Amino acid sequence: PKKAVHLYTPEEIKLIFDSVKISPEWLTFRNWAMIALMLDSGIRQSEVAGLRRDCIYFSENNFKVFGKGQKERIVPLGELSAKYLKQYFSICPFDSDYAFLSLHGEPISCDAIKSMTWDLQRNLPFPFSSHLLRHNFATNYLIDQYEESGQMDIYKLAAIMGHEDFKTTMKYLHEAKQLVACSGYNSH
């Protein structure tokens, strides 16, 4: 049976960010920025690890990622992500073409991101993973569209998520429609 996606409440999102406290301080800001990007933009762990500084366009509120098969796409940059990225970049002690760095200044690996999310999962009272952050983005994106226009556009979502097959995107549409139906959302 298919399981419903756990959508994080504002309180749970606050708890996720509050649970990220490590030393040195710049690593806390790095982790906040990575989590915010996955939550705000729906990018994959591998896309976080491969993100380059020169591909982040703060003035345009978007950034470029290289997804599966090195296919490039432009993704929206949320306010929370922009805030944490700027804070992280201002205190990171290393200069690199890559956005996210390890304690020793090397580009962060997917395994390091997995390890960070596993550590957080052990300390949180609800399911947590980078993939759940991606699911939350997709489902909330469609619900936000519905609240703004009364419609849900899976084509835009598929482009943002980097989906080749719309069947992959349809699961988010199904989830969002169920949540809208059960919550009594009213379109404009």
One Martini backbone bead per residue (centre of mass of N, CA, C, O) as a GRO file, in nm:
protein
  188
    1PRO     BB    1   0.098   0.035   0.018
    2LYS     BB    2   0.046   0.364   0.011
    3LYS     BB    3   0.199   0.634   0.156
    4ALA     BB    4   0.170   0.909   0.316
    5VAL     BB    5   0.289   1.211   0.330
    6HIS     BB    6   0.484   1.390   0.545
    7LEU     BB    7   0.379   1.695   0.657
    8TYR     BB    8   0.517   1.968   0.771
    9THR     BB    9   0.500   2.162   1.023
   10PRO     BB   10   0.599   2.451   1.156
   11GLU     BB   11   0.701   2.311   1.417
   12GLU     BB   12   0.876   2.095   1.275
   13ILE     BB   13   1.061   2.288   1.124
   14LYS     BB   14   1.174   2.422   1.372
   15LEU     BB   15   1.289   2.159   1.496
   16ILE     BB   16   1.485   2.095   1.275
   17PHE     BB   17   1.657   2.357   1.301
   18ASP     BB   18   1.709   2.327   1.614
   19SER     BB   19   1.873   2.041   1.570
   20VAL     BB   20   2.098   2.226   1.426
   21LYS     BB   21   2.391   2.184   1.627
   22ILE     BB   22   2.721   2.280   1.550
   23SER     BB   23   3.073   2.242   1.531
   24PRO     BB   24   3.116   2.488   1.384
   25GLU     BB   25   2.895   2.738   1.305
   26TRP     BB   26   2.912   2.714   0.988
   27LEU     BB   27   2.780   2.425   0.983
   28THR     BB   28   2.501   2.509   1.065
   29PHE     BB   29   2.451   2.696   0.822
   30ARG     BB   30   2.494   2.482   0.610
   31ASN     BB   31   2.263   2.289   0.702
   32TRP     BB   32   2.037   2.492   0.678
   33ALA     BB   33   2.074   2.543   0.373
   34MET     BB   34   2.028   2.254   0.276
   35ILE     BB   35   1.747   2.213   0.394
   36ALA     BB   36   1.611   2.459   0.264
   37LEU     BB   37   1.654   2.370  -0.031
   38MET     BB   38   1.488   2.107  -0.015
   39LEU     BB   39   1.223   2.252   0.091
   40ASP     BB   40   1.206   2.504  -0.126
   41SER     BB   41   1.308   2.319  -0.412
   42GLY     BB   42   1.342   1.992  -0.432
   43ILE     BB   43   1.622   1.887  -0.407
   44ARG     BB   44   1.876   1.677  -0.428
   45GLN     BB   45   2.149   1.560  -0.281
   46SER     BB   46   2.330   1.571  -0.540
   47GLU     BB   47   2.257   1.874  -0.592
   48VAL     BB   48   2.377   1.985  -0.338
   49ALA     BB   49   2.668   1.876  -0.371
   50GLY     BB   50   2.695   2.018  -0.680
   51LEU     BB   51   2.673   2.302  -0.597
   52ARG     BB   52   2.737   2.621  -0.726
   53ARG     BB   53   2.792   2.947  -0.665
   54ASP     BB   54   2.757   3.053  -0.976
   55CYS     BB   55   2.440   2.922  -0.966
   56ILE     BB   56   2.356   3.162  -0.778
   57TYR     BB   57   2.062   3.391  -0.803
   58PHE     BB   58   1.961   3.622  -0.596
   59SER     BB   59   1.829   3.846  -0.787
   60GLU     BB   60   1.635   3.597  -0.922
   61ASN     BB   61   1.544   3.363  -0.730
   62ASN     BB   62   1.769   3.144  -0.835
   63PHE     BB   63   1.894   2.820  -0.966
   64LYS     BB   64   2.142   2.590  -1.075
   65VAL     BB   65   2.111   2.249  -1.172
   66PHE     BB   66   2.240   1.907  -1.173
   67GLY     BB   67   2.100   1.633  -1.264
   68LYS     BB   68   2.014   1.376  -1.399
   69GLY     BB   69   2.244   1.340  -1.647
   70GLN     BB   70   2.333   1.648  -1.632
   71LYS     BB   71   2.074   1.808  -1.615
   72GLU     BB   72   1.970   2.127  -1.657
   73ARG     BB   73   1.817   2.358  -1.412
   74ILE     BB   74   1.576   2.582  -1.293
   75VAL     BB   75   1.536   2.705  -0.955
   76PRO     BB   76   1.385   2.809  -0.690
   77LEU     BB   77   1.455   3.067  -0.443
   78GLY     BB   78   1.407   3.089  -0.128
   79GLU     BB   79   1.416   3.289   0.145
   80LEU     BB   80   1.545   3.090   0.345
   81SER     BB   81   1.776   3.000   0.165
   82ALA     BB   82   1.903   3.276   0.114
   83LYS     BB   83   1.963   3.345   0.405
   84TYR     BB   84   2.147   3.095   0.473
   85LEU     BB   85   2.351   3.127   0.247
   86LYS     BB   86   2.458   3.408   0.321
   87GLN     BB   87   2.551   3.332   0.604
   88TYR     BB   88   2.740   3.103   0.524
   89PHE     BB   89   2.925   3.261   0.323
   90SER     BB   90   3.019   3.478   0.544
   91ILE     BB   91   3.160   3.226   0.745
   92CYS     BB   92   3.314   3.066   0.559
   93PRO     BB   93   3.663   2.970   0.556
   94PHE     BB   94   3.617   2.897   0.251
   95ASP     BB   95   3.724   2.878  -0.091
   96SER     BB   96   3.481   2.792  -0.349
   97ASP     BB   97   3.288   2.670  -0.610
   98TYR     BB   98   3.144   2.531  -0.394
   99ALA     BB   99   2.895   2.559  -0.166
  100PHE     BB  100   2.953   2.278  -0.014
  101LEU     BB  101   3.144   2.201   0.280
  102SER     BB  102   3.365   2.065   0.463
  103LEU     BB  103   3.560   2.089   0.739
  104HIS     BB  104   3.819   2.086   0.513
  105GLY     BB  105   3.705   2.223   0.223
  106GLU     BB  106   3.547   2.014   0.080
  107PRO     BB  107   3.334   1.879  -0.103
  108ILE     BB  108   3.044   1.759  -0.045
  109SER     BB  109   2.883   1.463   0.015
  110CYS     BB  110   2.625   1.250   0.001
  111ASP     BB  111   2.704   1.094   0.258
  112ALA     BB  112   2.709   1.345   0.443
  113ILE     BB  113   2.411   1.414   0.406
  114LYS     BB  114   2.298   1.147   0.505
  115SER     BB  115   2.423   1.161   0.786
  116MET     BB  116   2.281   1.419   0.876
  117THR     BB  117   1.989   1.307   0.842
  118TRP     BB  118   2.020   1.066   1.034
  119ASP     BB  119   2.087   1.226   1.287
  120LEU     BB  120   1.821   1.380   1.291
  121GLN     BB  121   1.621   1.145   1.297
  122ARG     BB  122   1.709   1.043   1.585
  123ASN     BB  123   1.604   1.345   1.714
  124LEU     BB  124   1.319   1.295   1.593
  125PRO     BB  125   0.950   1.245   1.627
  126PHE     BB  126   0.979   1.220   1.307
  127PRO     BB  127   1.002   1.194   0.994
  128PHE     BB  128   1.335   1.207   0.822
  129SER     BB  129   1.446   1.343   0.501
  130SER     BB  130   1.543   1.444   0.197
  131HIS     BB  131   1.298   1.318   0.053
  132LEU     BB  132   1.082   1.454   0.232
  133LEU     BB  133   1.153   1.740   0.152
  134ARG     BB  134   1.080   1.699  -0.145
  135HIS     BB  135   0.783   1.618  -0.097
  136ASN     BB  136   0.699   1.876   0.045
  137PHE     BB  137   0.747   2.067  -0.180
  138ALA     BB  138   0.559   1.944  -0.396
  139THR     BB  139   0.294   1.950  -0.238
  140ASN     BB  140   0.301   2.253  -0.155
  141TYR     BB  141   0.314   2.370  -0.437
  142LEU     BB  142   0.029   2.272  -0.524
  143ILE     BB  143  -0.131   2.401  -0.294
  144ASP     BB  144  -0.044   2.692  -0.352
  145GLN     BB  145  -0.163   2.703  -0.633
  146TYR     BB  146  -0.454   2.652  -0.548
  147GLU     BB  147  -0.479   2.901  -0.360
  148GLU     BB  148  -0.417   3.111  -0.596
  149SER     BB  149  -0.592   2.959  -0.868
  150GLY     BB  150  -0.740   2.660  -0.850
  151GLN     BB  151  -0.469   2.514  -0.946
  152MET     BB  152  -0.260   2.237  -1.086
  153ASP     BB  153   0.085   2.229  -1.211
  154ILE     BB  154   0.275   1.960  -1.321
  155TYR     BB  155   0.468   2.085  -1.530
  156LYS     BB  156   0.619   2.277  -1.346
  157LEU     BB  157   0.701   2.070  -1.136
  158ALA     BB  158   0.861   1.883  -1.323
  159ALA     BB  159   1.075   2.096  -1.397
  160ILE     BB  160   1.179   2.149  -1.110
  161MET     BB  161   1.236   1.833  -1.036
  162GLY     BB  162   1.336   1.664  -1.298
  163HIS     BB  163   1.116   1.513  -1.458
  164GLU     BB  164   1.055   1.283  -1.718
  165ASP     BB  165   0.803   1.155  -1.571
  166PHE     BB  166   0.472   1.218  -1.490
  167LYS     BB  167   0.421   0.986  -1.291
  168THR     BB  168   0.595   1.102  -1.068
  169THR     BB  169   0.422   1.369  -1.032
  170MET     BB  170   0.134   1.248  -0.975
  171LYS     BB  171   0.170   1.176  -0.671
  172TYR     BB  172   0.151   1.475  -0.580
  173LEU     BB  173  -0.126   1.538  -0.689
  174HIS     BB  174  -0.279   1.329  -0.527
  175GLU     BB  175  -0.197   1.432  -0.248
  176ALA     BB  176  -0.296   1.726  -0.276
  177LYS     BB  177  -0.594   1.659  -0.336
  178GLN     BB  178  -0.649   1.517  -0.071
  179LEU     BB  179  -0.581   1.754   0.116
  180VAL     BB  180  -0.786   1.950  -0.001
  181ALA     BB  181  -1.041   1.776   0.043
  182CYS     BB  182  -0.995   1.738   0.364
  183SER     BB  183  -0.958   2.069   0.425
  184GLY     BB  184  -1.145   2.269   0.257
  185TYR     BB  185  -1.052   2.412   0.023
  186ASN     BB  186  -1.064   2.730  -0.144
  187SER     BB  187  -1.104   2.874  -0.421
  188HIS     BB  188  -1.114   3.183  -0.592
   0.00000   0.00000   0.00000
